[in-house]
Amino acid sequence: MRMRVAMLLDNAGSMAQDGKMSAMPTAAKNLVDQLSGLVLLAGALDAQNRWWYSNASQIDTRRKKLRDDAEAASIARAASTRSVQTVWG
């Protein structure tokens, strides 16, 4: 059976409780490792409600942090954790 899975990672204030925020990268990577492949969407920040950002530079800073965190977790954009025949853009 073929399935498409979307993962939305919550970074709200409640995630700071009980070590949930610090455990999230490992948990997300473990899930990705079980899947056949991964495409990291460059526009992932657009899924968030950004009303708290006051200017474009704050959005750019957050987008860079997301990219840096993904690279630190060995998740490359449009890369796979295993063999992927096709990467959708």
Buried (B, 14 or more C-beta within 10 A) or exposed (E): EEEEEEEEBEEEEEBEEEEEBEEBBEEBBEEBEEBEBBBBEEEBBEEBEEEEBEEEEEBEEBBEEBBEBBEEEEBEEBBBBEEBEEEEE
